[in-house]
Every structure is written in C-alpha cells, then in structure tokens.
C-alpha cells in the first residue's frame, strides 16, 4: 500500500520564527494598539459631547437671562437719559437766569404737603417775572393755605387763579396759577 501524503499548509518552521512571521506579528500587535487608541479617542469624544452640550445649554440660558435684563433696563436707561437731558437744560436755564431759583424756592417753600406741582413755566415780560404753574390739589384748605402763604410772601407781586378742573378719573383738582414776582434787587 501506498503511503498517503499529508499536505500541510503550515510551514516547517513556526511562523513567529521567520522574518515574515515576525513582521505579521508586529503588524497585528501594532494594529490592535492603534485600534484601542482610536476607540478611546472616540469614547472620549462621545463623552465630551454630553459635557459640551450641557455647557452650551448653560451658556445659552445665561445669554437669554442677560438679554432679558438688558431689554428690561433699556426703558429705564432711556428714561434716565431723558431725565438727565432735562436736568442739564434746567441747569443751563438756572445759570442764565439766577433769579429763577429764587422764584422756584418761593413756590416750593410755600407748597403744602398734599399739593403736587405738575408743571412750571417761567417768562419775563417788561421786567416782570411771571411764573405759571399747574398744581394737583387734594383739599380746598390746602389750596387756600398755599394762596394765602404766597400772597404774604414779600417777593410775590400778584397771583392769578386760572382754570380749575376736576377730573372724575383722577383724585384731586387741577388748578392753573399765574404768579408775578417783584424784581429782585441785588
């Protein structure tokens, strides 16, 4: 009988011993290392995505809150700048007409607590200083007291009572007064 030949696909020497085998072994080991390193990077990127999304949401919320604060304070800023402009023009007016402060002080000194000054106009005609004011009066006694105190003031020459108006929606009565002041001698 004939002996059967065995065919072996493996080499006679083990693969690790040959140069080609060592190269394939090194390549496989390096490939595994590269694969593990790449998977770690992918996992870190995946995990950092959640952290960055949370950070982004927090920053978005902070920006929204600051925007709301800015929008709510913009009207205050507008009103403040408008008031500042009015105060600057009043200051300029006081500098150009120093007597105006004296007249305004006279009115404020005699103004009872429950009367509100709503408007003030000042003019000079024929060396007569005229002040027109609009006041909100809450009692007749206060109006009488105010007019009485003004008429006793030595700086006041004449008082004119103009329009008296009571609005159903508002408390109190609106009264227009004209006050002529004596000229102030230095």
Buried (B, 14 or more C-beta within 10 A) or exposed (E): EEEEEEEEEEEEEEEEEEEEBEEEEEEEEEEEEEEEEEEEEEEEEEEEEEEEEEEEEEEEEEEEEEEEEEEEEEEEEEEEEEEEEEEEEEEEEEEEBEBBEEBBEBBEEBBBEBBEEEEBEBEEEEEEBBBBBBBBBBEEEBBEBBBEBBEEBEBBBEBEEEEEEEEEEEEBBBBBBBBBBEEEEE
